[in-house]
């Protein structure tokens, strides 16, 4: 994951049918720049996850979008994913890194904690994720982050990208871009967009571009 000013980090819906969703994914990725895709199927059995990876990863890889597996370093390695994202309750960073190797992406959820972020960076994480910044439609957030943590990270740890997550959409994301987020992690803003996923990606990228212009 190269550090740009700001890019989309799209997370899949919690439930999907790979054969149908692959077409939606292709439309979304063809609609504008996407910096990463995360497969997040909490509660699904391993075979279901494997089938989803087999169907969806080629769609992302053919468009040069890193394919990140949520929570499961073992499946990431088995299936050849580009990396893994781990939470504070998932595998420890060192364990995940030992499983996926030095060349894979490992990102770490840090909630609203500077301490967690510093620990992850010191251990060698490829990115840190802060949030939730807004109320999310996919789950009730246990932690609420503020824009200040993005600015702090951008000023002092600019070499490691930070991801903002939690209820972000085209209407509320601009302040996060301006505060220093390198990636905006989105779910509903793409998959639940009234005009479809492609329109969601276009709207989010337009918002990011406008926010970048205001910064510069």
N, C-alpha and C positions, 0 to 999 in steps of 0.2 A: 504494500500500500504506500504509494508515493504521497508525500505531503504536498497537496495543492492548497490554494486558499480555502476552498470549501467544495465538497462533493457530496453527492447522495450516497447513503449507505442503506440499501433497501433490505428489509427483513421480510421473509415470507409470512403469510397468514398462519395461524396456529393449526389450521386444518385445511388440507387441500387434496385434490385428486390430480396426481402428476400428469396424466395424459391430457387433461383439460387445462391445467394450470400452466403447462409448458408454453402454450400459445399465448396466454396472458403475459407470461414472463418475457417472451420474445418481443411482444409489442411494447412492453414497458422499457426494455433495454434498448430498443431501436428508437425510442422517442427522444433520447437526449443522454448527456453524460451521466454515468453511474459509476461510482468509485469502488463499490463492493456489494456483494449479495450474501446475505446470511440465511441459511436454512435453519429454521427454528420450529421443530415439531415436538414440543414438550408432551410427554405422555404417550408418544407413539412407540410401538415395538420396533426392534432393530430391523426386521425385514421391511417394514413399511418405510423406515428412513432410508434403507438401502435402495429401494425402488424409486423413491423420490430423488435421491442423488443421481442415480443412473439416468433418469429422465431429464433432470433440470441442470445438472452441472455442465453438460455439453452446450446448453443454450448460453450459459454465462461465459464459459471458456471461449466459445467461438467469437465472442464479442470483447474478449480481453478484460472481463470483469472477474476479479478474484472471488472464488466460491468458498465461503466460510461456514464451517459446521458449528452449530451451537452446542456447547456443553460436552461433546463426546470426542475427545482426542483419539480414542481407539478407532472409532468409525471414520474419522477424518483421514487417518493413516490407511486404513483398510481400503477405502474408496478413492484415495488419491486427491482429497480436497486440498485447496490452497492454504487452509489454515483452520483454526478453531477459536471460538470465543468462549471464555469461561467467566462465570460469576463468582461472587465471594463464597457461595455455598457449593460450587462445583469443584472439580479437581484443582489442586493448588497449581500455581503457575509453573513451578519447577517440575512438577509431575507431568503437566501437559507438555512442556517443552521437551522433556526427555522422551515422550512418546512420539511427538510429531517431528522432532528434529530441528536443526538450526535454520533450515531454509524455509520452513512454513511460517505463516503469520500466526501469532498468538496475541489476542486482544483480551483485556481484562475489564470487567465491570467494577467501577469504583464508587458508584452511587453519588453521594455528595461529600465524599471524604478525601481531603488532601493527603491524609496519611496513607490510605489505600493506594492512591495514585502514585505517591512517591515510592512506596514499596514495589509496585508493579514496574515502574520505570527503572528502579535500581536493579530489579531482577532480570530485566531485559525485554519487557513487553514491547510489542510493535505498536500498540496504541492503547490508550486508556479511554474508558467510556463513562461519562457523567450523566446523571439524571435520576429521577424524571424531572423535566422542566415544566411540563404541563400535565393535566389530567389525561390519562391514556384510555383509549377505547379497547385495548387488548387486555389490560390487567390493571388492578388498583395499585398505584405506586406506594411502596413503603417508605421511599425517600424522596425528598424534593430538593433539587439543586437550583442554584441561582446563577445568573450570568457572570457574577464575579469570579466563580471558579474557572470559567473558561478563559477569562482575561488573565487571571493569575497564571494559568498553565501556559497560555500563549506567550506571555512575557518572559517566563523563567525556564520553560521546558519546551521551547519551540521546535526542538529537533525530533520530538516524539508526538505524532498526531493525537488529537483528542476528538472523541465522538460525543455529540450531544444526542440524547435519546429521551423519548417520553412525550407523546401527544403532539409532536411537531407537525405542522402543515404549512401550506403556502401563505397563510394569513399571519402566523405568529413566529415563523422561523427567522425572519430578518435580523432581529436583535441578537440572536445566537450567532449568526454569521459575523455580525459586526463585533461581537464580544470576543471572537477568536476561535469558534468551532471550526475544525478542519473537515469534519463529516457531520451530516445530519442523518441520524438513523430514523427511518420512517416505515410505517406499516400501513395504517388506514388511509393516510394521505395519498397513497398510490392505489392500493387494492380496492378501497371503498369510494374512490372518486366517482362523482355522478356521471362523468363522461368517459369513464374507463381508465385503466392503468396508464396508458400512454398520455392521456391528458393530465393525469396526476404528476407524471414525471416532468412534462413540459412546464406545468405551473410551478413546480418546486424549483426547477432550474432557472426559470425566469426570475423568481424571487431571489435566488442566490446571486444571479448576475446583477440585479438591481441593488442588492445590499453591498456587493463588491464595489460597484461604481460609487456608492455613497462613501465607502471607506477611503477610496482613492481620490 
